[in-house]
Amino acid sequence: MSQRLQGIEEFVAAVEAGSFALAAQRLHVTRSAVAKSIARLEARLDTRLFLRTTRSQSLTEEGHGYYERCRRVLAELDAAEAVTDVARSTATGLVRLSMPAMLGRLKVGPLLLALARRHPQLSLELAFSDRRVDLVEEGLDLAIRSGELADTSELIARPVGVQWMVLCAAPAYLAERGHPRGIDALQTPHEAVLYARDGQVSTWRFHDGEGRLVDVTLPSRLRCDSAEVLLEAAVGGMGLVRLPAWLAADALAAGTLVRVFEEPRPFGFELNVIRSRSRYLPFKTRVVIDWLAEHLPPLLAVPRSP
């Protein structure tokens, strides 16, 4: 790299991330490496770019002007790299991706393994967790999120499917407690097994006959943050369960669970793959996003009732 470009990427990352520590995570280097690189840049320019205290950092007037020019230079370099990237038409390099644990293990993971076999030069680092992650802080390229997204100008989202929800129960449970035929019948003597995380219990949502959203809450003896455990509990007759259709599909096919009733209009949580807003989208990352958008939605379809 030309000496004139040394330190520029670290400087721009520090400005945009807000700290040397976050810039280091974004660049996958140590904080001290970022600090030393920027110090050498300031020495070469013979000017201070940052005003630093023990608690904060801010740009000097010279730093503001230098940042704007450096940002344009890096944008041009990124655009040039993007042209060669597309021309090469080969996904090369590492993509780091976080996704919900069970959806990732059963659906997304196998899809990405198939993608990796098609692109021998593509490397994947996959994290399976239901925790909401910060892309910049954790050095991630992409994350899959279910449900409503926070309104942020720092992220770009692309829909990659819908987690359609189905209401299920074991045949033995319905034989004992009665078989509700609609949303209005979801009341005593019925009980539920419910998803809960960080002390927050998920309310069941349905669309009624007019398309309005209806929230339903039932008493429950089991609440947990594992959809897999909820599935097992429902098969064992512990209560009604609201599950993603893809997760309930095998039990429904085997008859160990049945759909409680046909909903007037399916309800689901949109899945999005998100990334940090950046100057350009690397070809390797675009390949992963396009693959998920094409192949994931069919795997999430609502199974037909027998």
PAPA-784539 format. One line per 10 residues: number of its first residue (from 1); their letters; for each residue x, y, z of C-alpha. Coordinates in nm, 3 decimals, padded with zeros to 5 digits, m for minus. Example, Ala and Ser with C-alpha at 12.3 -4.5 7.8 and 13.67 -1.06 7.14 Angstrom:
<recs>
1) AS) 01.230:m00.450:00.780 ~ 01.367:m00.106:00.714
</recs>
This chain:
<recs>
1) MSQRLQGIEE) 00.000:00.000:00.000 ~ 00.124:00.345:m00.083 ~ 00.249:00.532:00.224 ~ 00.005:00.813:00.144 ~ m00.290:00.576:00.198 ~ m00.163:00.426:00.522 ~ m00.386:00.508:00.816 ~ m00.672:00.650:00.609 ~ m00.898:00.346:00.644 ~ m00.840:00.336:01.020
11) FVAAVEAGSF) m00.904:00.711:01.047 ~ m01.233:00.695:00.854 ~ m01.345:00.388:01.050 ~ m01.271:00.565:01.380 ~ m01.476:00.867:01.275 ~ m01.772:00.661:01.154 ~ m01.769:00.411:01.442 ~ m01.727:00.681:01.706 ~ m01.429:00.528:01.885 ~ m01.099:00.353:01.825
21) ALAAQRLHVT) m01.232:00.037:01.996 ~ m01.534:00.008:01.767 ~ m01.321:00.089:01.463 ~ m01.087:m00.194:01.562 ~ m01.378:m00.437:01.580 ~ m01.504:m00.323:01.241 ~ m01.159:m00.370:01.085 ~ m01.086:m00.691:01.280 ~ m00.765:m00.553:01.434 ~ m00.667:m00.446:01.785
31) RSAVAKSIAR) m00.749:m00.107:01.933 ~ m00.379:m00.032:01.975 ~ m00.322:m00.103:01.605 ~ m00.586:00.156:01.514 ~ m00.442:00.411:01.759 ~ m00.086:00.364:01.633 ~ m00.194:00.387:01.268 ~ m00.379:00.715:01.330 ~ m00.089:00.852:01.535 ~ 00.148:00.782:01.244
41) LEARLDTRLF) m00.100:00.949:01.007 ~ m00.113:01.261:01.227 ~ 00.266:01.266:01.244 ~ 00.296:01.239:00.867 ~ 00.042:01.520:00.817 ~ 00.193:01.722:01.102 ~ m00.154:01.801:01.235 ~ m00.397:01.676:01.497 ~ m00.705:01.506:01.357 ~ m00.870:01.419:01.689
51) LRTTRSQSLT) m00.918:01.596:02.019 ~ m00.895:01.319:02.279 ~ m00.993:01.304:02.645 ~ m01.014:01.005:02.877 ~ m01.389:00.987:02.805 ~ m01.439:01.098:02.445 ~ m01.287:01.192:02.114 ~ m01.390:01.453:01.858 ~ m01.256:01.578:01.529 ~ m01.053:01.894:01.502
61) EEGHGYYERC) m01.142:02.144:01.231 ~ m00.860:02.002:01.019 ~ m00.987:01.652:01.097 ~ m01.335:01.736:00.965 ~ m01.199:01.856:00.633 ~ m00.959:01.566:00.602 ~ m01.234:01.315:00.680 ~ m01.460:01.443:00.402 ~ m01.183:01.409:00.146 ~ m01.071:01.069:00.272
71) RRVLAELDAA) m01.427:00.941:00.264 ~ m01.455:01.036:m00.104 ~ m01.119:00.874:m00.181 ~ m01.220:00.548:m00.013 ~ m01.554:00.556:m00.193 ~ m01.371:00.574:m00.525 ~ m01.140:00.289:m00.423 ~ m01.438:00.080:m00.311 ~ m01.615:00.145:m00.639 ~ m01.304:00.037:m00.831
81) EAVTDVARST) m01.282:m00.281:m00.623 ~ m01.651:m00.347:m00.679 ~ m01.601:m00.333:m01.056 ~ m01.323:m00.592:m01.044 ~ m01.524:m00.794:m00.791 ~ m01.823:m00.824:m01.023 ~ m01.604:m00.886:m01.325 ~ m01.445:m01.177:m01.141 ~ m01.794:m01.322:m01.067 ~ m01.645:m01.541:m00.797
91) ATGLVRLSMP) m01.739:m01.515:m00.433 ~ m01.404:m01.491:m00.255 ~ m01.327:m01.419:00.109 ~ m01.492:m01.441:00.449 ~ m01.855:m01.353:00.531 ~ m01.956:m01.344:00.899 ~ m02.327:m01.406:00.961 ~ m02.546:m01.426:01.274 ~ m02.891:m01.587:01.276 ~ m03.162:m01.718:01.513
101) AMLGRLKVGP) m03.036:m02.042:01.667 ~ m03.291:m02.302:01.563 ~ m03.382:m02.146:01.229 ~ m03.011:m02.130:01.158 ~ m02.936:m02.490:01.247 ~ m03.231:m02.642:01.062 ~ m03.285:m02.414:00.762 ~ m03.028:m02.139:00.702 ~ m02.719:m02.343:00.787 ~ m02.786:m02.619:00.531
111) LLLALARRHP) m02.859:m02.356:00.266 ~ m02.528:m02.183:00.329 ~ m02.339:m02.512:00.322 ~ m02.483:m02.570:m00.024 ~ m02.373:m02.219:m00.126 ~ m02.021:m02.280:00.005 ~ m01.996:m02.595:m00.207 ~ m02.080:m02.387:m00.516 ~ m01.815:m02.125:m00.428 ~ m01.494:m02.297:m00.315
121) QLSLELAFSD) m01.323:m01.965:m00.241 ~ m01.603:m01.842:m00.012 ~ m01.546:m01.875:00.364 ~ m01.833:m01.855:00.615 ~ m01.832:m01.785:00.987 ~ m02.179:m01.863:01.128 ~ m02.312:m01.766:01.472 ~ m02.635:m01.924:01.598 ~ m02.801:m01.711:01.865 ~ m03.143:m01.561:01.941
131) RRVDLVEEGL) m02.967:m01.260:02.095 ~ m02.990:m00.929:01.910 ~ m02.639:m00.853:01.788 ~ m02.465:m00.529:01.697 ~ m02.304:m00.577:01.356 ~ m02.029:m00.321:01.406 ~ m01.939:m00.412:01.763 ~ m01.922:m00.784:01.686 ~ m01.752:m00.755:01.347 ~ m02.037:m00.915:01.151
141) DLAIRSGELA) m02.115:m00.867:00.784 ~ m02.478:m00.984:00.802 ~ m02.747:m01.088:01.049 ~ m03.088:m01.246:01.002 ~ m03.360:m01.096:01.219 ~ m03.721:m01.199:01.272 ~ m03.999:m00.949:01.330 ~ m04.010:m00.572:01.332 ~ m03.681:m00.393:01.277 ~ m03.566:m00.094:01.474
151) DTSELIARPV) m03.574:00.225:01.269 ~ m03.209:00.302:01.204 ~ m03.031:00.480:00.924 ~ m02.718:00.274:00.991 ~ m02.864:m00.053:00.857 ~ m02.987:m00.184:00.524 ~ m03.242:m00.468:00.530 ~ m03.360:m00.710:00.263 ~ m03.659:m00.943:00.317 ~ m03.572:m01.312:00.286
161) GVQWMVLCAA) m03.903:m01.474:00.382 ~ m04.175:m01.487:00.645 ~ m04.196:m01.712:00.949 ~ m04.561:m01.810:00.921 ~ m04.708:m01.914:01.256 ~ m04.944:m02.208:01.316 ~ m05.147:m02.302:01.623 ~ m05.103:m02.669:01.710 ~ m05.184:m02.924:01.978 ~ m05.150:m03.296:02.040
171) PAYLAERGHP) m05.461:m03.501:01.951 ~ m05.472:m03.632:02.311 ~ m05.477:m03.277:02.449 ~ m05.770:m03.178:02.226 ~ m05.957:m03.496:02.317 ~ m05.922:m03.409:02.686 ~ m05.972:m03.029:02.680 ~ m06.196:m02.986:02.379 ~ m06.120:m02.862:02.029 ~ m06.149:m02.482:01.986
181) RGIDALQTPH) m06.274:m02.391:01.639 ~ m06.167:m02.028:01.625 ~ m05.985:m01.741:01.794 ~ m06.284:m01.659:02.017 ~ m06.277:m02.010:02.167 ~ m05.919:m01.971:02.297 ~ m06.006:m01.945:02.664 ~ m06.047:m02.164:02.974 ~ m06.009:m02.463:03.001 ~ m05.722:m02.426:02.754
191) EAVLYARDGQ) m05.364:m02.354:02.846 ~ m05.050:m02.289:02.645 ~ m04.678:m02.351:02.633 ~ m04.522:m02.014:02.561 ~ m04.200:m01.867:02.425 ~ m04.032:m01.626:02.668 ~ m03.692:m01.461:02.666 ~ m03.530:m01.216:02.907 ~ m03.845:m01.222:03.118 ~ m04.069:m01.119:02.826
201) VSTWRFHDGE) m04.347:m01.360:02.729 ~ m04.447:m01.352:02.362 ~ m04.814:m01.279:02.305 ~ m04.988:m01.481:02.037 ~ m05.106:m01.272:01.743 ~ m05.376:m01.362:01.491 ~ m05.568:m01.193:01.212 ~ m05.944:m01.204:01.263 ~ m06.203:m01.235:00.987 ~ m06.171:m00.863:00.905
211) GRLVDVTLPS) m05.791:m00.877:00.894 ~ m05.746:m00.697:01.226 ~ m05.468:m00.805:01.460 ~ m05.585:m00.984:01.773 ~ m05.363:m01.063:02.073 ~ m05.436:m01.377:02.275 ~ m05.291:m01.468:02.614 ~ m05.355:m01.803:02.781 ~ m05.247:m01.940:03.119 ~ m04.931:m02.146:03.102
221) RLRCDSAEVL) m04.730:m02.384:03.318 ~ m04.431:m02.378:03.081 ~ m04.250:m02.075:02.945 ~ m03.902:m02.099:02.792 ~ m03.674:m01.957:02.524 ~ m03.642:m02.282:02.328 ~ m03.895:m02.342:02.052 ~ m03.766:m02.699:02.035 ~ m03.867:m02.761:02.399 ~ m04.207:m02.602:02.334
231) LEAAVGGMGL) m04.255:m02.841:02.043 ~ m04.173:m03.140:02.263 ~ m04.404:m03.013:02.539 ~ m04.694:m02.972:02.297 ~ m04.641:m03.320:02.151 ~ m04.652:m03.444:02.511 ~ m04.994:m03.286:02.561 ~ m04.897:m02.996:02.789 ~ m05.094:m02.735:02.598 ~ m05.159:m02.543:02.280
241) VRLPAWLAAD) m04.851:m02.409:02.106 ~ m04.784:m02.135:01.849 ~ m04.489:m02.234:01.634 ~ m04.327:m02.137:01.306 ~ m04.477:m02.355:01.033 ~ m04.137:m02.487:00.927 ~ m04.070:m02.611:01.280 ~ m04.409:m02.778:01.325 ~ m04.412:m02.938:00.977 ~ m04.265:m03.280:01.070
251) ALAAGTLVRV) m04.490:m03.324:01.374 ~ m04.794:m03.224:01.169 ~ m04.700:m03.470:00.896 ~ m04.654:m03.747:01.155 ~ m04.982:m03.667:01.329 ~ m04.823:m03.606:01.669 ~ m04.954:m03.250:01.637 ~ m05.257:m03.120:01.448 ~ m05.359:m02.773:01.336 ~ m05.617:m02.647:01.585
261) FEEPRPFGFE) m05.812:m02.447:01.327 ~ m05.769:m02.275:00.993 ~ m05.692:m01.906:01.045 ~ m05.888:m01.648:00.844 ~ m05.555:m01.503:00.732 ~ m05.209:m01.638:00.821 ~ m04.993:m01.437:01.059 ~ m04.617:m01.432:01.032 ~ m04.299:m01.252:01.127 ~ m04.094:m01.112:00.842
271) LNVIRSRSRY) m03.735:m01.228:00.817 ~ m03.476:m00.978:00.702 ~ m03.106:m01.005:00.638 ~ m02.944:m00.683:00.755 ~ m02.607:m00.525:00.694 ~ m02.435:m00.204:00.790 ~ m02.479:00.081:00.547 ~ m02.153:00.098:00.354 ~ m02.002:00.249:00.045 ~ m02.053:m00.061:m00.165
281) LPFKTRVVID) m02.172:m00.420:m00.127 ~ m01.892:m00.677:m00.179 ~ m01.972:m00.948:m00.430 ~ m01.920:m01.223:m00.169 ~ m02.180:m01.062:00.058 ~ m02.426:m01.001:m00.224 ~ m02.401:m01.369:m00.322 ~ m02.501:m01.476:00.030 ~ m02.794:m01.233:00.044 ~ m02.925:m01.329:m00.301
291) WLAEHLPPLL) m02.897:m01.700:m00.221 ~ m03.101:m01.662:00.098 ~ m03.364:m01.445:m00.072 ~ m03.409:m01.708:m00.344 ~ m03.396:m02.031:m00.147 ~ m03.520:m01.956:00.207 ~ m03.886:m01.852:00.147 ~ m04.001:m02.194:00.011 ~ m03.864:m02.361:00.325 ~ m04.089:m02.146:00.546
301) AVPRSP) m04.424:m02.224:00.377 ~ m04.733:m02.307:00.582 ~ m04.806:m02.682:00.555 ~ m05.150:m02.772:00.426 ~ m05.395:m02.930:00.665 ~ m05.469:m03.296:00.585
</recs>
